[in-house]
Amino acid sequence: MRADLLAETIAGLDEALAAVDAFDRALVGGLLRPQPAQAGGLTELAHAVAGTPLAARVAEAAGKAAAGSASEDHFVALAAARTALLGSVHDALMVRLEEASGRPRGEATVPAPGERQAANLLVAARSWLSDLARSGWQGIDHDVVAGAAPIVSAMLVDPALRRLATLLDGFAAELVASCPGAALERIPARRWADLWSRAMLLTLPGAAEVPMAGTVTGRLLPLGVDVQEHATAVQAQVHAVFEPADGGAPRLVRAGVSVPKPDTVVGAGLWQLLRPHMSLLAAVSEGRSMDLVGMPVTAEGDLLWNDEHARTGEPADAFVTARIVLPTATDPATAPLDRHPARIAVPVFLEGYATGNDDALTFTIAGHPLTVDTDRIPTAGPLTPAAVAASGSCIGLLRWDAGTYRVQPLAVETTVRKKTVAIHAGGWAGGTTDKAGIKAEKAATDAVAVLRERAGRLLRK
């Protein structure tokens, strides 16, 4: 890993992000009666895409929005410009990351989805999002936000609209919890603008469709598990290297499973909810490969996991995979709407570093520090910040956050009683004999049993 390259300045990056921030500030006050500062932010966004095919439409949209007369189509154009700028930031960061890792380059993007006939619900969602832009984050109230509820309810019954429905539902929930906007001391301008612009573009016919790349047959070599937990849901995403049976080049893929959960189930208890939906989790915990036959896969390298297309294979040490196979694996393609700096999560292998822990834990590689994101280490596994700090090698996800690259550990090798031991974040995914893991699982089992009993009692009533 060329850590020195990750520290170098990328030309144009700061300017692109400044234009995005300028537009985000304009959304804070709302675009019903924009002030001069807001108009300046709109103009800055238009200037940033002046040399692109979006130039004319965005210039018109910025002018109309500055005058307080923007239509829904104008808001779509502004959302597209903001998304395109962040997409260019994503691409620049990925190019630098590829140079630093030295891995072969994969497909740059996936094809844009084909258009479908416009649905009335998409038009309704676009209208609500336009009302949000006019009111601004400081102008939101319960009446404005409540407009999303009937749209979400109607969308959820249609699988083709569920992606947008879920986004709108979560976005509206955040806004409701923050009403009234005028009383907010701090507004998450970047986050809410991200959600707004993504939702606005998903209202375009066909934008939510996921292009398929067919099926794959070959050997899957897991690298590690990324666990993302919320109060009512949990997701486990397995990052792996896939070796095609036809002898083609290895490629990076992902396989994820998401389930709803009660807020009382936390820590190692999460695996009880996830295991029944994916046999891959047991293979990860046992350190084994999986043989795939005709497994569906998207153009972005996401396996649409189906246990019928997989069987447990031979033992496969993740660190052997990381040392030997990972350097030759190509990165997956990126869908147009997923070209965002926050979506960067590239598997890397690091060793020979020195650890430091002044303000934050760092890996120093050839004299260049790389921040370790210990906040992303899940409590659902045996991996801990202390184990990472004592490690000599690491499999992780390289991310970009707050203006710098950071590494999220998925597994580390450390020395315990003069022996090299591998500790994985997903080490308890398939079950555990670890005392702490057993205790956490028992607590989760008891909590689930109580909840099921209460639910059964309510149903009987």
Secondary structure, 3 states (H helix, E strand, C coil): CCHHHHCCCCCCHHHHHHHHHHHHHHHHHCCCCCCHHHHHHHHHHHHHCCCCCCHHHHHHHHHHHHCCCCCHHHHHHHHHHHHHHHHHHHHHHHHHHHHHHCCCCCCCCCCCCCCCCCCHHHHHHHHHHHHHHHHCHHHCCHHHHHCHHHHHHHHCCCHHHHHHHHHHHHHHHHHHHCCCHHHCCCCCHHHHHHHHHHHHHHCCCCCCCCCEEEEEEEEEEEEEEEEEECCCEEEEEEEEEEEECCCCCCEEEEEEEEEECCCCCCHHHHHHHHHHHCCHHHHHHHCEEEEEEEEEEECCCEECCCHHHEEEEEECCHHHHHHHHHHHCECCCCCHHHCCHHHCCEEEEEECCEEEECCCEEEEECCEEEEECHHHCCCCCCCCHHHHHCEEEEEEEEEEECCEEEEEEEEEEEEECCEEEEEECCCCCCCCCCHHHHHHHHHHHHHHHHHHHHHHHHHHC
